[in-house]
Amino acid sequence: MRWLRENLFGSWPSALATLAILWLAWMLVPPLVEWAFVDAVWSAPDSRPCRAAGAGACWALIAEKHRFILFGTYPYEQHWRPGLGILVLLALYVVSAMRRFWRARLALAWLGGLALIGWLMWGGFAGLSYVENERWGGLMLTLLLATFGIAIAFPISIVLALGRRSRLPAVRALAVLWIELVRGVPLISLLFMASVMLPLFLPEGVSIDKLLRALIAMIVFAAAYLAEVVRGGLQAIPHGQEEAADALGLPYWRKTLFVILPQALRVAIPPLVNTFIAFFKDTSLVVIIGLFDLLTSIKVALTEPAWSGFGVEAYLFASLVYFAFCFAMSRYSQNLERELERGKTHVLREN
C-alpha cells in the first residue's frame, strides 16, 4: 500500500493519471486478448477458417508462411541449414553477453561460428549443395546484415573518431569528409549507389553480388554515425586523464587503447546501443535493391491472394520480432552500464 501511495496516488494529478490508465486498460486489454488469443485461428492449411471465424486473429498465416518469413527463397529441402545458422548466431550473441567469456578465445569462437554459418549458407563442398546469395532472405538475412554491419563498422568508427580528433590536417580532413558526407545523405541513396554505381568503377569482368554491395553501403553508413558517438565519448573524458597518461610516459596508441578509449566507450554505451538498434531496423531498406529481409518476406507473403487482408497479424508478428531483438539489446546495455558503474565505484572506494 505504501508503494501504491508513493508511486501511483502520490498527488491528485498522479491519481487521475493512474485512474485514466486503468480505465484505458479495462477498455482495450480484454478485447485485444479476445482477438489475439481466444478467437484466434492458430493453424490452418489455407485462409478459409480465418475468414469463417471473422472476429479473431489469423495466426495461421504465420504458421503457414513461417519458413518463407524465416528463410526467404532458400531451397525448401535445405531449410535446416539457415535454421542451424540462426541458432549458432544466437548462441554467439548469448555467450558474448556474458562478461566471464570476454577473453581472446571469444574472438576465435566468433571466427569459427561465422565460418560455420558461411559453410551452412553457401555450401558448395563437404556434401552441401551450393546456394547463391540471391536465395538468402528472411530473418537470417536480417541477422547477417546487422551482425556483419555492426561488427565491421564499429572498429572503423573508432578509427574515424580518432582521425577527426587528430592533429594531422590530412588525416582529420579525410575523417571529417567521410563522416559529414555520409551523414548528409540518406541510407537509401547509399544503397542505390552501391547497387548501381559501384559496379561501374570495377574492372571489366569483376562483379560484386548484391548482398556484398548492400553490406558495404550499410557499413559505410553505420561507421559515420558511430564515429560521432565515439567522438562524443572521447570529448567527455577529462583532459587530466591524457595528462596522467603522458606523465607515465605512455605512447599515443597505448594511451588511447588502455586509458582513454575504454573510458570513452563506457560513457558512450547508451548512444552506441541506440545506434545499433536503429541500424538493426534499417536493414529493412535493402528491399530497394532486391534483397528479401524479414519485413520484405512478410510483405511478399501477403501478396498471395489466399492470404490477402491479414496484414495486421503479419506486421504485428514482424514488430514482435524486431521488438524482441531491440529490447534485448536495450536491457543488456542498461545492465552492462550498471555493472561497469559498480566496478568504477568499487575501484574509487579502494583507492
Secondary structure, DSSP 8 states (H G I E B T S, - for coil): -HHHHHHTSSSHHHHHHHHHHHHHHHHHHHHHHIIIIIS-B---SSSHHHHHH-SS-BTHHHHHHHHHHHHTTS-GGGTHHHHHHHHHHHHHHHHHT-GGG-SHHHHHHHHHHHHHHHHHHH--STT-----GGG-EHHHHHHHHHHHHHHHHHHHHHHHHHHHT-S-HHHHHHHHHHHHHHHTS-HHHHHHIIIIIGGGGS-TT----HHHHHHHHHHHHHHHHHHHHHHHHHHTS-HHHHHHHHHTT--HHHHIIIIIHHHHHHHTHHHHHHHHHHHHHHGGGGGGGT-EEHHHHHHHHHTSGGGTT-HHHHHHHHHHHHHHHHHHHHHHHHHHHHHHHHHHHHHHHH-
